[in-house]
Each structure stands twice: as structure tokens, then as C-alpha cells.
Amino acid sequence: MKYLSRTERWFTKGKKKAEESNSADQLNQMPGSLIYTGDQHIDEVKLELIQFNESEFDQSTITPSALSEVVKPDKIAWLNVVGLHDTEVIKLIGEEFNIHNLVLEDVLDVNQRPIFDEHEDHYLFATKMLRNTSGKVIKEQLSIVVGDCIIITFQEKEGDIFDGVRNRLKKSKGRIRTRKSDYLGYALLDVVIDHYLAIIEIYGEVVNEQEILLLDEVNKEILTDINLVKKEVNLLRRYVRPLKDAIIALNKSDSDLIEKKTRPFLKDLLEHTTYVAESIEVYRETINDNLNTYHTHMTNKLNDVLKVLTVFSVIFIPLTFLAGIYGMNFEFIPELSYRYAYPIFWAVIVTVAVGMILYFKRKRWL
């Protein structure tokens, strides 16, 4: 019987599960089917509605039966959908606002990479929303569907990073109340990018502290911390790289939904994303430098230990040779019968040892 290693058993088991899962999905899922791929975080889907124009602002929570009253010709509507587990509600939203079924499928896929998907009367922007809560980075899928006079945001959990945007709408600060849904979409994406930058700066401070610590001492705890930060920064990089591509696609779009006066802000958004991507690359290089510094320290430490052991070995080789000669069991060894043979032997041993130490110091090997 052929023996399989642990890795081979894991791989075979994982492959079998994947094949079974794929077979089941192929039987049960058709293209465009609405299947939520994440976990349920709340009991019921919440529909938070904001309607505004230059002079009016209304905020409320509605039920699915009131979706037909969301769009009004004289107002911009922002419908925030919290919770994606109830696909019937998501389907109802898609039917009410004529959202393409493939867009809804992307909305329900929480593993969807950041994308920009354009359709005739609406477009989708999907990305990861990150926020720092009590020292812990929480991530969730965020999808933004922008149409004429309406913007719909889909998120998995309660709580988000858009309170600042809501306050600007409520207090009519800036130009946000005088612009259309495309500008509101830009404002939400701008907040998302700002939080990416804030989080990467936190990791940057940790990386710089680790760099300073490596100049003083080296231990295994520092290596563990470096690897943890490296994992988190690589995760951010995995989100930011496709996010940058999606924002480039958004800038290149010629959709009528994007006003000409909004495009300069989209270019600024791209610059911020580029800065985040470059910051991540800088910190990744610093992390790799820290790892190299750690391994260099450990190698030097090992070399010092080996050098000491080698010096002792080299010193004791001739001493062992002398001891071996006079430890032989021959009957006639002239020096053995000499009265002062023992102290002379020790004098030779000490002279040889001291002489070798002085020689090593002269050669700067010690």
C-alpha cells in the first residue's frame, strides 16, 4: 500500500471536498442565481433610507413593501441595505429598481474581488470596507449600485464608516446636497479609501517600531510579530491592487450617470488609492528588510557561537595529541621515568594553549 504524507492526505481530502462542493453547486445553481456566500449577521434585513435635495432631508427605516416609494423625481435617494442573507428581499430590490441579475449575484458574493461593472442605467462598484474597532480591523463586503437619482449600498453587518457622510447630508455641509447620486457614490468611496490609508498607517507605525527594536535586541517574539504584520499587510495589498484597477475603470467610464463635474473628484480618488498602494509596497519592503535583519542577526549570533566552539576545538587538538602520546601503554617511554616530567608536561600544555590564543588574537580571530 502506498503511504501518503500528511500534506498529500490534506490535499487529496481538500480536492475531494472541492469537487463534491462544485458538483452540488453545478446541480443547484444556474448562472445569475441569487445565492448568499457569507454568514448571517443580523436577524432581519434592514432598509435605511435617506432622501434629500438642496433644501430637504429625510431619514427613515422602511420595509420592503415601501420600496416603490423610494424614488422621487425631485430628490436623491440613498437606500442602505444591511444584511444580505435574505435573498428574497435582495431579489425584490433588484426587480423594483431594475438592477441586472448578474449585479445582484456579485452583491451576494462576499468573496468578490473589487470590481466596477457598468450597465445601461446603473453601475456597480464592489469592494471591501475596512474599519478599526477597539484595535481590531473588521472587514466586510460593500457593494454600491448607482443609478439615476438613486444609490443603493449593500453591506453584511450593522455599523459602517459613513456617519460623516450622513452628517454632511443632514447638516447640508459642502456640495453634497446639491449634487446627484454619482457624487454621493464618490463620497462613500472616498471614505472607504481614507480608512484603508488610516489602517495602513497604523501598521506602518508598528513596522517602524519593529525596525527600531531590531537594532537593540533580537528574539523569537519579534519574529512572530513581524510575520503577523506581514500577513495583515499582504491581505490589505490583496484588496487594494484590484481596488485600484476598479477605480481606474470607473475613471475611464463614459456613463451618462457620471457628471462631468464629478470626474475631477474621481481622479483625486485614484490618486489617493495610488498613494495607499504605494504605502503598502513601502511597508512590505520594510517588513522584508526587518526579516532579513532578524535572520542576519541570528546568523551572526550562530557564527559567534561556532567561532568560540571552533577556537576551543583548535586549542585542544594539540593538547589532546600530547595527552594521547603520553597516555599510550608502551613499556619504555623515557620521559615517564624523569622526576620533573609531570610539571614539564603541564608547562608545555599551558605554553601551547596560551601561544595559540595569542596567535588567534594577533590574527584578529578573537
C-alpha positions, 0 to 999 in steps of 0.5 A: 500500500502506498503511504501518503504524507500528511500534506498529500492526505490534506490535499487529496481530502481538500480536492475531494471536498472541492469537487463534491462542493462544485458538483452540488453547486453545478446541480443547484445553481444556474448562472445569475442565481441569487445565492448568499456566500457569507454568514448571517449577521443580523436577524432581519434585513434592514432598509435605511433610507435617506432622501434629500435635495438642496433644501430637504432631508429625510431619514427613515427605516422602511420595509420592503413593501415601501420600496416603490416609494423610494424614488422621487423625481425631485430628490436623491435617494440613498437606500442602505441595505444591511444584511444580505442573507435574505435573498428574497428581499435582495431579489425584490430590490433588484426587480423594483429598481431594475438592477441586472441579475448578474449585479445582484449575484456579485452583491451576494458574493462576499468573496468578490474581488473589487470590481466596477461593472457598468450597465445601461442605467446603473453601475456597480462598484464592489469592494471591501470596507475596512474599519478599526474597532477597539484595535481590531480591523473588521472587514466586510463586503460593500457593494454600491449600485448607482443609478439615476437619482438613486444609490443603493449600498449593500453591506453584511453587518450593522455599523459602517464608516459613513456617519460623516457622510450622513452628517454632511447630508443632514447638516447640508455641509459642502456640495453634497446636497446639491449634487446627484447620486454619482457624487454621493457614490464618490463620497462613500468611496472616498471614505472607504479609501481614507480608512484603508490609508488610516489602517495602513498607517497604523501598521506602518507605525508598528513596522517602524517600531519593529525596525527600531527594536531590531537594532537593540535586541533580537528574539523569537517574539519579534519574529512572530510579530513581524510575520503577523504584520506581514500577513495583515499587510499582504491581505490589505495589498490583496484588496487594494491592487484590484481596488485600484484597477476598479477605480481606474475603470470607473475613471475611464467610464463614459456613463451618462450617470457620471457628471462631468463635474464629478470626474475631477473628484474621481481622479483625486480618488485614484490618486489617493488609492495610488498613494495607499498602494504605494504605502503598502509596497513601502511597508512590505519592503520594510517588513522584508528588510526587518526579516532579513535583519532578524535572520542576519542577526541570528546568523551572526549570533550562530557564527559567534557561537561556532567561532568560540566552539571552533577556537576551543576545538583548535586549542585542544587538538594539540593538547589532546595529541600530547595527552594521547602520546603520553597516555599510550601503554608502551613499556619504555617511554623515557620521559615517564621515568624523569622526576620533573616530567609531570610539571614539564608536561603541564608547562608545555600544555599551558605554553601551547594553549596560551601561544595559540590564543595569542596567535588567534588574537594577533590574527584578529580571530578573537 
